[in-house]
Structures are given as structure tokens and as C-alpha cells.
Amino acid sequence: MNISRRQLLVLLPAAAVAWKSVLAGTPEESPNYKMSDHWWGMLIDIPKCIGCGNCVRACQTENDVPDGHFRTWVERYNVSDENMTTPTVISPDGGKEGFPVAEEDGEKYFFVPKMCNHCADSPCTQVCPVGATFISPDGVVLIDQTYCLGCAYCVQACPYGCRYVHPQKEVADKCTLCYHRITKGLTTACCEACPTGARQLVDLKNPKDPIHEFLKTHSVQVLKPQMATGAKAFYNGLDGSVR
Amino acid sequence: MSAFKEAGHLFRFAGLFVLAFLVFLVVRHFVVPKTFGEYGHYRGASIGEIASRPVKFAGHETCEGCHTDILDVKSKGKHAHVNCEACHGALANHADDPTIKPVPPDTAVLCARCHTASAAKPKGFPQVVPADHSNGVPCQTCHNPHSPAMDAGGAK
């Protein structure tokens, strides 16, 4: 095969470009996963939560969440009679190792698991000055940690307190809705570990997802609806004292 | 052309502007990541990078592929809806390489975590005061954790 000098000059850069794309490789993704087919959210069924902390531990294991920081955590509310506006809320170490025993004293106690609400109109993504955090086409609020500056604007912007600055990486960190799992057909680590089904991953674009029937037949609320964040963590049986 | 006679300095300035704009375009081409703007104001490739992180909880379908005997017991009992790794912990490494043996969970801690009586727990959820209930006798003496009802029999 004879190649002229002119042909070589054309071929070499083309080969270099092709070789670069071979070296870069393609990220391991589920081949059948199409972002446009999904719109993810979470159903949190408060009357089913027993405050065992399984979700918190599972999340820390799955996502290497540093100690003292939480992508999900559980709060225990204590509301005395009519005192709706000043509940006593505890969350020892995020509820990771469970909660102290609540005695029967005639007051109302219940657990509220908290996590990123994966808002459709999220305040946190709007304030990012560099485009490091975003809502993915399938409705998950994610952080590009190679792009994040660690300015923590988003940490302040989140009305639910769901973000933190990672102490070692010094960039913002938060719940990814186990994006590395749900794109492979698995459920999130917290849902996998929840023993009572108090948490359920939901796909609002899937017409067969039981969430549609659930939303139709239950009194469901999101946290801080007045902030119009388009939160997609749906709470069943949410008490008015929860904030 | 006498109108432009004294305007040379303006053209030179405009030329400088065009040059600076070209430099800006070249610099931007190299500085902005290739996939930035693919889906929105962010780096599109980061979605794939986040999706390719390793999984640590294998998922109950994976466990049930091999441990069919346990599934048979569990699916008939009260713990049918409790996933394997809720008690056994993250075991994707065991699923990938079965020679890695998982440590069996300590039932004294495990059972109590869910079933210790508390006013904060839902009323219908089975709860006991561990000290009164068994007085230190291990739970699995009477209960099989995979199917905990008493008539289901304790673990052998």
C-alpha cells in the first residue's frame, strides 16, 4: 500500500483523533437505560418508619459518606398535644444507630426520614456559578465534583439542608438518588436496606409504577410546598409540625 | 476617501477587537469541556461518570439467584418484605466473588434495633422490651430470623 506524503498528512491527525477516543473509553452504563424514559422521585411513608437507621447506614456504606455528614438522615419528632409550632426534634448522629426509647407519656412521637428532594425547580442548581450542579434529564439533582469549586452557595440555597461540603474533597456533596444503581436497574441503597418499605424509589414516567395509584388514593405532601421547589420526595402521613 | 484619512487609529482599534475575539474563541475551545452544554449548562459526561461508580449493595434479586432455600423460608414468613442486605449489610463483593464469606450479623444488636419497644414506632409494628422479653437469651433460640413467627420454629 502506497501512501503519498499528502495522504499521510491527512491520515495522521485522523488516526490520532480516533486513538484518543479509544483511550478515553466509554463509561460503564446500563446499555438499555434511556434518560428520557425516567423521571425519578421518592415516596416516604411516615407511618411505616420505625427509626432503625438502616437507610442512614446503608447510604454511608454505599456512597462513602464521611462521618458526621449525611445524605439521608432520620429525625424523631415529639409533639405535645396542641403545641404544633414547637416540636422537639432529635436526630442523634443522623439516627444512624437508632433512637433512645420514647416512653408512652401521652405525647405524639414519630420518625421522619429526610433526604434530597430532587426538586424539579431546585434552588441549589440555580445558584451554582460554574454549572457544577444540575438536574439530569431523568430528574436527579447531581454534582459534577470535578467541576465544583466548593463555594457552598448551593449548601446555603437548599431549603432542606440536604447538602454539605465534603471535608476531604472540599467540594459540595449530596444524595445522588444512587444514580449509579438506578441506572443499572437496582433501587437505591436506602430503599434496599429499609426493612418496612417506608422508602420507595418511584419513576413518575413509568405508567406501571404503583406511585400513581398511591398518589391518587393517599394524602401526600412534600416538604415546604410554599417554596415551590417542585420537590419529588413525596411524604405520606406528614404531620403539620414537620419542617 | 478623505473621510477615512484621519480614521486609521479607529480601524487599528477595531482590528484589535476582532483579534481579541478570535483569541477568546480559541481559548474557549480548549478550556470548555467537550460535553459542556450537551444537555444543559453543565458537563454532559459527568452523568456517565456518576452512573459508573461501583455498587456495594448487590440487591435482593442477586442474593435470591443463589440462596433459593433461604428465599423459600423467608417468602412464607413475616420477614418476606425485608431485603437480605437490610440485615446482612452490603454484599456486592460476596456476590461478585462467593469465596468472600460475609460475617453473620449479631442478632442481639440487629433484632433489637427494629423491635425494641418505643412510643415513636407505629402501633402495629411488633415491639418488645428486650430485657423483659428474653432476659438475655439470644433471639434465634426461639425465632428463625428468616421467618420469625414462633410456630415457624427457631433456627437449628
Contacts between the chains, C-beta under 8 A, distances in Angstrom:
chain1	res1	chain2	res2	distance
A	26	B	48	7.6
A	27	B	45	7.6
A	27	B	48	3.6
A	27	B	49	5.9
A	27	B	51	6.7
A	27	B	52	4.2
A	28	B	51	7.8
A	28	B	52	4.3
A	29	B	48	5.8
A	29	B	51	5.2
A	29	B	52	6.5
A	30	B	51	7.8
A	33	B	51	7.9
A	35	B	47	7.5
A	47	B	122	5.5
A	48	B	122	6.6
A	49	B	122	7.7
A	50	B	114	5.7
A	50	B	121	4.9
A	50	B	122	6.8
A	50	B	125	5.7
A	51	B	118	7.4
A	51	B	120	6.0
A	51	B	121	6.9
A	52	B	113	5.0
A	52	B	114	4.8
A	53	B	113	7.2
A	54	B	86	5.7
A	54	B	113	7.8
A	58	B	57	6.5
A	58	B	85	7.6
A	58	B	90	7.1
A	61	B	56	5.8
A	61	B	57	7.6
A	61	B	89	7.2
A	61	B	90	4.9
A	62	B	55	7.7
A	62	B	56	4.9
A	62	B	57	5.8
A	62	B	90	6.6
A	76	B	120	5.6
A	78	B	120	8.0
A	98	B	113	5.4
A	98	B	116	7.8
A	99	B	118	7.0
A	99	B	120	6.7
A	101	B	116	6.5
A	101	B	117	7.0
A	101	B	118	4.8
A	101	B	119	7.9
A	102	B	118	4.8
A	102	B	119	4.0
A	102	B	120	4.3
A	103	B	119	6.1
A	104	B	119	4.7
A	105	B	119	7.2
A	107	B	119	7.9
A	109	B	118	7.5
A	109	B	119	5.0
A	109	B	120	3.6
A	110	B	120	6.1
A	111	B	120	6.1
A	111	B	121	8.0
A	131	B	36	7.1
A	131	B	41	4.4
A	131	B	42	4.5
A	131	B	43	7.4
A	132	B	42	7.0
A	133	B	42	7.5
A	134	B	39	7.8
A	134	B	40	5.7
A	134	B	41	7.0
A	134	B	42	3.9
A	135	B	40	7.7
A	136	B	39	7.4
A	136	B	47	5.5
A	137	B	39	5.5
A	142	B	46	7.1
A	142	B	47	6.9
A	142	B	50	5.6
A	144	B	42	6.0
A	144	B	43	5.2
A	144	B	46	3.7
A	144	B	49	7.9
A	146	B	43	7.8
A	146	B	46	7.0
A	146	B	49	7.8
A	147	B	42	7.4
A	147	B	43	5.9
A	147	B	46	7.0
A	176	B	50	6.0
A	179	B	47	7.8
A	179	B	50	5.0
A	179	B	51	5.6
A	179	B	53	8.0
A	180	B	50	6.4
A	180	B	51	5.4
A	180	B	52	6.7
A	180	B	53	3.9
A	180	B	54	7.3
A	180	B	55	6.3
A	181	B	55	5.7
A	181	B	57	7.6
A	181	B	59	7.9
A	183	B	51	4.4
A	184	B	51	7.9
A	184	B	55	6.8
A	186	B	55	6.7
A	186	B	57	7.6
A	186	B	59	4.7
A	187	B	59	7.1
A	189	B	56	7.3
A	189	B	57	4.9
A	189	B	90	7.5
A	192	B	57	4.9
A	192	B	59	6.2
A	192	B	60	7.1
A	192	B	83	5.4
A	192	B	85	5.8
A	192	B	86	7.3
A	193	B	57	7.0
A	193	B	83	6.9
A	193	B	85	6.1
A	193	B	86	4.8
A	194	B	83	8.0
A	194	B	86	6.8
A	195	B	79	7.9
A	195	B	81	7.8
A	195	B	82	4.5
A	195	B	83	7.7
A	195	B	86	4.6
A	195	B	87	7.7
A	195	B	114	6.0
A	196	B	81	7.7
A	196	B	125	7.4
A	197	B	81	5.9
